[in-house]
Amino acid sequence: MSALVECVPNFSEGKDKKKVDAIVAAAKAAGVIILDVETDADHNRCVLSFVGAPQACLEACFQVAKKCRELIDLNKHKGEHPRMGAVDVIPFIPVDGITISECAKLAEKLAERIGRELEIPAYLYDHAAKVPERKDLANVRKGQFEGLKELIGKDPAKKPDFGPNRIHSTAGAVAVGARQQIINLNLNLDIHDIAAGKDIAKRVRASGGGLPCVRAKEIDLSARKQVQISTVLTDYKTTPMRKVIFEVFKLAKEHGGTVKTAEIVGLLPRQALLDFAIETLTLENFNAEVQILENRLAAVGATQAVGWRQAADIVSDGLSNTDATPGGGSAAGISGAMGCGLGLMAIGITLKSKKLDEGKRPGLEKAAGALKLLRADLSRLTGEDAAAFDKFMDAMSLPKDDPARPARMQAALIHAAEVPLQTAATAAEAHKVVKDALPSSGAAVASDMNCALHLLKAAGLCAAENVRINLGGIKDQSKSKELESRLKACLPA
């Protein structure tokens, strides 16, 4: 089963829809599936949720950080939610086929890249933390952008895990971590008394002696003339939503108020809502597996997830429609990912064989690990190719008298050539891995390994066609020759 990761970047923009859309598009182009985009004008913040293969999520998070650095200036940012960065916090969350420690490694890899390429100081938190005090996100973000700006480079405790030991002038700093599923629960009171909110938040949060595994902060909803108790349930099984809501109800009553409405920000596990319903209704002898219709339908096979046969139909349908995307570049990525997948299957069967020469095991296991990463890269590039074409069409649609149009079109053309070039190079790398592993694979899977080689060769050849068609329009001859030279170096023999 393929590993599935959820990422929930929080970035400091909740008012400008164009900026939010641009940041979300940057993530989507990396090949992830967008689950939710939650904006809040009072907080001036967006919570973006997406899932995907580990490498695709890693790339998507980097592109979000890059686009946030480009579009958000914290010197001009005002909002009620604490923040220290344009992209403020990026957590990796295990969903399926991956552990929390593996998510921590992804976080470390991303933090290093953000620090090195974007020159934004990056701090590791929660399960990825290298410094015990940084396990708690609140400690990392303490002082926010303005306070950190004064301390970083002077206070050794504020030295980042990666990146320069100085604040980025507009993008601030970022916290990158790995955590389990949490619930962001906002409770809006019917009073506009910030002192009361401070008291309630302090008495609810764990650090104030309140409920375990709960963080809480008062937020001034000035436009609505309300105070909000913004909570984070870091372990909803230890402290469920019902307990938090009833505790805030009780404390609000002491100040002459009550909870008027509640909000869930982002996503939450289905079990959390089910637990809330069972506790609130005081249900007796309730069996969710039997009594919830959807669960029962799934148990008897009345509903089925999309299988590989249906998925094949979806892909072929997508390629056969009259839209320009997905096109040949995406088909190249799909072919390459299929080649990696077939190679993984054949190697996996070989590794399970009782007849395996144990001396061959380390090499085969290394090949399988490499193919997993390469397959994820090729899947990501499948989406990036379509996004690159869309970017070129956007540039082409600019008015012909727009002075920026020629430069935009040339930049888009170069990008549209570089993406399939990456596909060709990745397919070539995967081809070598499969070819080197072929002698160690079992005779029963030799045909599958050879098919994997054919698919990877086809991926490289198809990607090359998409590189060449874009080279013809690039006016910078030195750049065109450089791309052509790189293409020749990675074409299959």
C-alpha positions in Angstrom: 0.0 0.0 0.0 1.3 3.5 -0.9 2.1 5.8 2.0 -0.3 8.7 2.5 0.6 11.9 4.4 -1.5 14.8 5.4 0.0 18.3 5.6 -1.7 21.4 7.1 0.3 24.5 6.3 -1.0 27.6 8.1 -0.1 30.8 6.4 -0.7 34.5 7.3 -3.3 35.5 4.8 -7.0 35.3 5.3 -8.4 38.3 3.4 -6.9 38.5 -0.1 -8.5 35.7 -2.1 -6.1 36.1 -5.0 -3.1 35.5 -2.8 -4.8 32.5 -1.1 -5.7 31.0 -4.5 -2.1 31.5 -5.8 -0.7 29.7 -2.7 -3.2 26.9 -3.0 -2.4 26.5 -6.7 1.3 26.2 -5.9 0.6 23.2 -3.6 -1.8 21.6 -6.1 0.7 21.8 -8.9 3.0 19.5 -6.9 0.6 16.6 -7.3 -1.2 16.6 -4.0 -5.0 16.4 -3.4 -6.4 19.5 -1.7 -8.8 18.6 1.1 -9.8 21.9 2.6 -9.0 25.6 2.4 -10.2 27.5 5.6 -9.7 31.3 5.7 -10.5 33.6 8.6 -10.5 37.4 8.2 -10.2 38.2 11.9 -7.3 35.8 12.3 -6.0 36.9 8.8 -4.9 33.4 8.4 -5.5 30.4 6.1 -5.4 26.7 7.1 -4.7 24.6 4.0 -5.1 20.8 4.2 -3.9 18.3 1.6 -2.8 14.7 1.3 -0.5 12.8 -1.0 2.6 10.6 -1.3 5.4 11.7 1.0 7.6 13.3 -1.7 4.7 15.0 -3.3 3.7 16.5 0.0 7.3 17.6 0.7 7.4 19.4 -2.7 4.0 21.0 -2.2 5.0 22.3 1.3 8.1 23.8 -0.2 6.2 25.5 -3.0 3.7 26.9 -0.4 6.6 28.4 1.6 8.1 29.8 -1.6 4.9 31.4 -2.8 4.1 32.8 0.7 7.6 34.4 0.8 6.8 36.0 -2.5 3.3 37.3 -1.6 3.2 38.0 2.1 4.9 40.8 4.0 4.6 40.3 7.8 5.5 44.0 8.3 2.1 44.8 6.9 0.2 41.8 8.3 -2.3 42.4 11.1 -4.4 39.6 12.6 -5.6 38.2 15.9 -3.9 34.8 15.5 -0.3 34.5 16.8 2.2 34.2 13.9 6.0 34.4 13.3 6.0 33.6 9.6 4.4 34.2 6.2 4.0 30.5 6.2 3.7 30.1 9.9 3.6 26.4 10.7 3.8 23.2 8.5 3.0 19.9 10.1 3.3 16.4 8.6 0.7 14.0 9.8 0.7 10.2 9.2 -2.5 8.9 7.5 -1.7 5.5 6.1 1.4 3.4 5.5 3.8 5.8 7.3 4.9 6.3 10.9 5.2 9.5 12.9 9.0 9.1 12.9 9.1 9.0 9.1 7.0 12.2 9.1 9.5 13.8 11.4 12.2 13.0 8.8 10.2 14.6 6.1 9.8 17.7 8.3 13.6 17.8 8.9 14.2 17.5 5.1 11.7 20.3 4.4 13.1 22.6 7.1 16.6 22.2 5.8 15.5 23.1 2.2 13.5 26.1 3.3 16.4 27.4 5.3 18.9 26.8 2.5 17.0 27.8 -0.6 14.5 30.4 0.7 16.8 31.8 3.5 14.0 31.6 6.0 15.0 30.4 9.6 13.2 27.1 10.3 12.4 25.6 13.7 11.5 21.9 14.2 8.7 21.2 16.6 6.5 18.5 18.2 7.7 15.0 17.1 10.4 16.5 14.9 11.9 18.7 17.6 15.6 18.4 18.3 15.4 20.8 21.3 13.0 19.6 24.0 11.7 23.1 24.6 10.6 23.3 21.0 8.2 20.3 21.2 5.5 22.8 22.2 4.6 25.0 19.2 3.7 27.9 21.6 7.3 28.0 22.9 8.6 28.2 19.4 6.3 31.0 18.3 6.5 33.0 21.5 7.1 36.7 20.8 5.8 36.3 17.3 7.4 38.0 14.3 8.1 41.3 16.0 9.7 39.7 19.2 11.7 37.1 17.3 13.1 39.8 15.0 14.7 41.4 18.1 16.0 38.2 19.6 17.2 35.9 16.8 21.0 36.2 16.3 21.4 37.5 19.9 19.7 34.9 22.1 21.2 31.4 21.6 17.8 29.8 22.6 16.4 31.4 19.4 18.9 30.0 17.0 17.0 28.1 14.3 17.5 24.4 13.5 18.1 25.3 9.8 18.6 28.5 7.8 20.2 31.8 8.7 20.4 33.0 12.3 18.4 36.1 11.4 14.8 36.9 10.6 13.7 37.0 7.0 12.8 40.7 6.5 9.3 40.0 5.1 8.6 36.2 5.5 9.8 35.9 9.2 10.4 32.3 10.3 8.6 29.0 10.1 7.9 26.0 12.4 8.0 22.7 10.7 7.1 19.5 12.5 5.4 16.1 12.7 2.3 15.5 14.8 -0.7 13.3 15.2 -4.2 14.4 14.2 -5.5 17.4 16.2 -8.8 19.3 16.4 -9.0 23.1 16.0 -12.1 24.1 17.9 -13.2 27.7 18.2 -15.9 28.7 20.7 -17.5 32.1 20.1 -19.0 33.7 23.2 -21.9 36.2 23.2 -19.9 38.7 25.2 -17.2 41.2 24.0 -15.0 41.2 27.1 -11.3 40.3 26.4 -10.4 40.2 30.1 -13.0 37.5 30.6 -11.7 35.7 27.5 -8.1 35.8 29.0 -9.4 34.3 32.2 -11.4 31.5 30.5 -8.5 30.6 28.1 -6.0 30.4 30.9 -8.2 28.2 33.0 -9.0 25.9 30.0 -5.5 25.3 28.7 -3.3 22.6 30.1 -0.4 25.0 30.8 -2.7 27.0 33.1 -3.8 24.0 35.1 -6.9 23.3 33.0 -7.7 20.4 30.7 -4.9 18.0 29.6 -3.8 18.1 26.0 -5.6 21.4 25.3 -4.1 24.7 24.1 -6.4 27.8 24.3 -6.1 31.5 23.5 -8.6 34.4 23.6 -9.2 36.1 20.3 -10.9 39.5 19.9 -13.5 39.3 17.2 -13.9 43.1 17.1 -16.1 43.1 13.9 -18.6 40.8 15.6 -18.2 42.4 19.0 -17.4 39.0 20.5 -14.6 37.2 22.2 -13.5 33.8 20.9 -11.8 31.0 22.9 -9.6 29.4 20.2 -8.6 25.9 21.3 -6.4 23.1 20.0 -7.1 19.5 21.1 -3.7 17.8 20.7 -5.2 14.5 21.9 -9.0 14.4 21.5 -9.2 10.9 23.0 -7.7 12.2 26.3 -9.8 15.4 26.3 -12.7 15.1 23.9 -14.6 18.0 22.3 -17.6 17.7 24.6 -15.4 18.2 27.7 -13.8 21.3 26.2 -17.2 22.8 25.2 -18.8 22.1 28.5 -15.8 23.6 30.4 -16.0 26.8 28.4 -19.7 27.0 28.9 -19.2 26.7 32.7 -16.5 29.4 32.8 -18.3 31.7 30.4 -21.3 31.6 32.7 -19.1 33.0 35.6 -18.6 36.1 33.4 -22.3 36.5 32.5 -21.9 34.9 29.0 -22.4 31.7 27.1 -21.1 29.9 24.0 -23.1 31.2 21.1 -21.5 29.2 18.3 -18.7 26.8 17.7 -16.4 26.3 14.7 -14.2 23.5 13.5 -11.2 24.8 11.6 -9.8 22.5 9.0 -10.4 18.7 9.2 -11.0 16.4 12.1 -11.3 12.6 12.4 -14.8 11.1 12.0 -14.3 9.3 15.3 -14.2 12.6 17.2 -17.7 13.6 16.0 -19.0 10.1 16.7 -17.6 10.2 20.2 -19.2 13.6 20.7 -22.6 12.3 19.6 -22.4 9.2 21.7 -21.4 11.1 24.8 -23.9 14.0 24.3 -26.9 11.7 23.6 -25.7 9.3 26.4 -26.3 6.4 24.0 -26.4 2.9 25.5 -25.3 -0.3 23.8 -24.5 1.6 20.6 -22.4 -0.3 18.0 -21.1 2.1 15.4 -19.9 -0.7 13.0 -23.4 -2.1 12.9 -25.7 0.8 13.4 -24.2 3.5 11.2 -25.5 2.9 7.7 -22.3 3.8 5.8 -20.2 1.5 8.0 -22.6 -1.4 7.5 -22.8 -0.8 3.7 -19.0 -0.9 3.5 -18.9 -4.1 5.7 -21.2 -6.0 3.4 -19.4 -4.8 0.2 -22.3 -2.6 -1.0 -19.9 0.3 -1.5 -16.5 -0.2 -3.0 -13.5 2.1 -3.4 -12.1 2.7 -6.8 -10.0 -0.3 -7.8 -7.2 -0.4 -10.3 -9.5 -1.3 -13.2 -11.7 1.8 -12.6 -8.6 3.9 -12.0 -7.2 2.8 -15.4 -10.5 3.9 -17.0 -10.3 7.2 -15.3 -6.8 7.8 -16.6 -7.6 6.8 -20.1 -10.7 8.9 -20.1 -8.7 11.9 -18.9 -6.2 11.5 -21.7 -8.8 10.9 -24.4 -10.9 14.1 -23.8 -10.4 17.1 -26.0 -8.8 19.3 -23.2 -5.2 20.2 -23.8 -4.3 18.7 -20.4 -3.5 16.1 -19.4 -1.3 15.6 -22.5 1.9 13.8 -23.6 4.0 15.1 -20.7 1.5 13.8 -18.1 1.2 10.5 -20.0 5.0 10.3 -19.8 4.8 10.7 -16.0 2.1 8.1 -15.7 4.1 5.6 -17.8 7.1 6.2 -15.6 5.1 5.8 -12.4 3.7 2.6 -13.8 7.1 1.3 -14.6 8.3 2.0 -11.1 5.2 0.3 -9.7 5.7 -2.8 -11.8 9.4 -2.9 -10.8 8.4 -2.7 -7.1 5.9 -5.5 -7.5 8.5 -7.8 -9.1 11.1 -7.0 -6.5 8.6 -7.4 -3.7 7.7 -10.9 -4.9 11.4 -11.8 -5.2 12.1 -10.6 -1.6 9.3 -12.9 -0.3 10.6 -15.9 -2.1 12.0 -18.7 0.1 14.5 -19.4 -2.7 16.1 -16.0 -2.5 19.8 -15.8 -2.2 20.2 -13.8 1.0 23.3 -12.1 -0.5 21.0 -10.4 -3.0 18.5 -9.0 -0.4 20.3 -5.8 0.5 20.6 -4.7 -3.1 17.0 -5.5 -3.9 15.8 -3.7 -0.8 17.8 -0.7 -1.8 16.4 -0.8 -5.3 12.8 -1.0 -3.9 13.5 2.1 -1.6 14.8 4.0 -4.6 11.8 3.1 -6.8 9.3 4.2 -4.2 10.9 7.7 -4.2 11.2 7.8 -7.9 7.5 6.7 -8.4 6.4 9.5 -6.1 8.5 12.0 -8.1 7.0 10.9 -11.4 3.5 11.1 -10.0 4.2 14.6 -8.9 5.6 15.6 -12.3 2.4 14.2 -13.9 0.5 17.1 -12.3 3.3 19.6 -12.7 3.3 19.1 -16.5 -0.4 20.0 -16.8 0.2 23.0 -14.5 3.2 24.2 -16.6 1.0 24.2 -19.7 -1.7 26.2 -17.9 0.9 28.7 -16.8 2.0 29.2 -20.4 -1.6 29.6 -21.5 -2.1 32.3 -18.8 0.9 34.2 -20.1 -0.4 33.8 -23.7 -3.8 35.2 -22.7 -2.3 38.5 -21.6 -3.1 41.5 -23.8 -0.7 41.7 -26.8 0.2 45.2 -25.9 1.1 44.3 -22.3 4.9 44.9 -22.1 5.3 42.1 -19.6 3.7 39.5 -22.0 6.9 38.5 -24.0 9.0 37.9 -20.9 6.2 36.0 -19.2 5.7 33.8 -22.2 9.4 33.0 -22.5 9.6 32.2 -18.8 6.6 29.9 -19.1 8.1 28.2 -22.1 11.3 27.5 -20.3 9.4 26.1 -17.4 7.2 24.0 -19.7 10.4 22.4 -21.1 12.1 21.9 -17.7 9.2 19.9 -16.3 9.2 17.1 -18.9 13.0 17.2 -18.8 12.8 16.3 -15.1 10.4 13.5 -16.0 12.9 12.2 -18.6 15.7 12.4 -16.1 13.7 10.7 -13.3 12.5 7.9 -15.7 16.2 7.4 -16.8 17.2 7.0 -13.2 14.4 4.5 -12.5 15.3 2.6 -15.7 18.9 2.2 -14.3 17.6 1.0 -10.9 15.4 -1.7 -12.5 18.1 -2.7 -15.0 20.6 -3.2 -12.2 18.1 -5.2 -10.1 17.0 -7.4 -13.0 19.8 -10.1 -12.6 18.9 -10.5 -8.9 15.1 -10.8 -9.5 13.4 -14.2 -9.7 12.9 -15.9 -13.0 9.1 -15.8 -12.4 9.0 -12.0 -12.6 11.5 -11.5 -15.4 8.8 -10.5 -17.8 7.4 -7.9 -15.3 10.9 -6.4 -14.9 11.3 -6.2 -18.6 7.9 -4.6 -19.0 8.9 -2.0 -16.3 12.0 -1.2 -18.4 9.9 -0.7 -21.5 7.5 1.6 -19.7 10.3 3.7 -18.3 11.9 3.9 -21.7 8.6 5.1 -23.1 8.3 7.6 -20.4 11.7 9.1 -21.3 10.9 9.2 -25.0 7.5 10.8 -24.5 8.9 13.4 -22.1 11.6 14.2 -24.7 8.9 15.0 -27.3 7.4 17.6 -24.9 10.8 19.1 -24.2 11.6 19.5 -27.9 8.3 21.1 -28.8 8.9 23.9 -26.3 12.6 24.3 -27.2 11.5 25.6 -30.6 9.9 28.7 -29.1 12.7 29.6 -26.7 14.5 32.7 -28.0 17.5 32.4 -25.6 19.7 30.1 -27.7 22.1 29.4 -24.9 19.3 28.3 -22.7 17.8 26.2 -25.5 21.1 24.5 -26.1 21.6 23.8 -22.4 18.2 22.1 -22.1 18.8 20.1 -25.3 22.2 18.9 -23.9 20.6 17.9 -20.6 17.9 16.0 -22.5 20.4 14.0 -24.6 22.2 13.0 -21.4 19.2 11.3 -19.9 17.5 9.8 -23.0 17.3 5.9 -22.9 19.8 4.0 -25.0 
